[in-house]
Amino acid sequence: MTVPVTVPSRTARRRALAVAVPLAAGALLFTATAPARATSTPAQIATSKANGVAYLKSLQAADGSYAGSGLSNEWAFSAFAAAGTAAADVSPGGDTTKNARTVYRNLLATAAWPSASPVVTDYERGALNAYAAGIDPARVGTGRNLIADIASYWQPASPGYFGPPANFNGTVFGLLALAGAKTQSGGQRVPQALLDASVAVVRANEHTDGGWNYAKAAGDPTQLGAASDIDMTGATLASLCSAGVPNTDTAVVAGKNFLKGKLVNATGAFTSMFGANTDSNGWAVSGLNACGFNAQGTDFTTAARKTPVDFLLAQQFGPGGGFRYLPTDTSPSAYASIDAVRAVAGGGFTATPPAPVTPGAPTWAATTDFTSGSTSKLALIVDNGGGSLKVCSVPVAATGTTTTLGTVLDAAAASATPGGCVTAVTPATGTGTVTALNGTVNSGTATWKSSLDGSAPIAASRGTTVHLGDTVYLRYGS
């Protein structure tokens, strides 16, 4: 799945990805496998998932890669994880030195990635797929912290947005990444206050029909009244539920009802602006999955006894396992297959990585220490307790394997993206307790406290040890 910026570019990219597998692979000799019953059975879903995973494995290049220029297949990692396959176990010809996780991590760690002109969705895509592949997104390497990269796109003039507010999808996928890419122990690495700021933005952008689109609609009655998009509604539902919004929430229910109202009675497809297609159904089903809605339940079973999952399975080729993009296509699409497998497997837009079965392969790949003489980025969130957040990426010049909170604050004051995260800190030197930050002074029980990667807050002290990849949160309050 790409994270497109505008609807026209999304259309072009989707068309660009609708590439048939080589004829030598027997693509045109496959036969579609349609569900035998009104709703797909667990056995049919299990077979579809297994065949789909086999097809996705066939997409791996000889060098072990999935990601590359243009419309990348790296979203396969989210599908693999949802289906219970570890990226570390996916190797070309059994060559474990070229396993998909190692190759992807090496790509993400290069200074040239993602491009000379990156956008926030590049890093959000990377974080979601790195996490699913078993790569700690904040600890890809000494020079790559995808959480800090996302933080650098925070919009101080439009709090809660990541990237240009006009491109609302950047905020949706930012919320998906920051909420969905947990710590290695499964904890929430960013403060709920940060997620809540973006949740408020998502609520403000919900259209009057209950769904969402790629562009900003908040504050614009015309845009709010425009037709919503199936795909973006699925992704946005997932972002809300991943951030802790319950599926009984009015915004979530409205989104679900929007999708319900777009079901095609005869097939279980959704009426998409691109026509009935596998990608739209896949995104919608992944959104329903993330929110705990049954895509084969009463709400999503038509009068003709068809469901969105039925439609997806009807697009799959057997025995090859790939999925067509359009019902009229005669060969599979890599992108459509990724979206379909992830949805059929019950996944949202990322998933906890399964433990590899390859001997000696750990569940997580991560760099744990700073390298003296190198600069590494950390994500920093400063909360004055009054509802005003400052979020930034901080470059820290390491002098050892760890650093200190004081060093992080000093670095933020000198150079952070966006700027202004830290304007003043007291004391300005040493290892003592932080008594004032950005002009807010400790008073009585109201003091500055710090938390690292979602840990329990403690009194903020300049001497607190900070490790590579830690998400640093300072909050003022009792």
C-alpha angles and dihedrals in degrees: 000000000000121000100229125199103215135018094247093052089046091055092049093048093048090052091047091056097049090097121149120233112248117286088237088068089062095246095150092048094061120107123216116254110218123189113266094216138042090266126026114262125227089251092053091048091049091051092047091050094049093048091045092053090050090053092048090052088056089060093066113112122234090257090056096254133137099169126073143127122323120007101004131207093217089110083078086085092066089049093047092051093048089051093049098254119130116223088222088065094055108092133156110250090347093294100146092189086071097046114152095246096053093046092048093047091051089052094050091048095057116105091228094059128136098009144290090273107037126182128204094257089063090065094040091053089048094050095049094049097039089055092049090048092054096256115132100236092212092050105041089131141321090282100038127070108158093190090057090045090057091046089057089068095058110131111225091188091051106033114208095030124108114203124354107344091226087069097062092176089072089064093046093053091042088057091046092051099043093045098037102043098077128185119272089265091052098256129136106262099195126057119264088235089067093049091046091055090058092041087059089053091050091051091051090053098052110121122232090253089062099254139090140235136204097261129068114269102168112122093009113101092193093055093042088055094048122104115276127231124245095219096047092046089056092049093045093050088053091050092053095047093043088055092056102266107144120238089241091064113119094237092051093046090050090052091049091049091050090057092044090055092054097057116126107228098215099047113016091243121136120243098247129182084241094051125252106328142154096244094056092047090046094052092045093049091047089054091050090047092052091052095046095249116145108238088201096044128109094278092056102039112095127218087261088057095249127138136192088255090054089056092051094050090048089061095055123104120222136250092000094060100217123129128228118233097220124029088241096055118112098204136041128268120219094215095046090048092053092050092046098048092049091051097043089049089058097252133146119206096302135010140203107271114250119233111267120244093207106111112258096008111131123218090241134042113200144145107234106184138058115240114232111244093022129102119231130181127235130189113239128191120186118192119186091195092246098091096270116121129191114199126183150145114250124203109218120195103214124221095177143000092289136027136203136250089244091057091049093051092047090050090049091052091051101041129357135147112257095023126232097053090125121019101165138359131192123240095034094199140021131041102285133124116293104246099174136019127182090349096307110121129203110257124181110307092348105094142145114271131184134213130185121209091343096310121152110285119256134181107292110249129176088225096058110126115243123194131208110283097015115148103225119213125183120186132180118218148083 
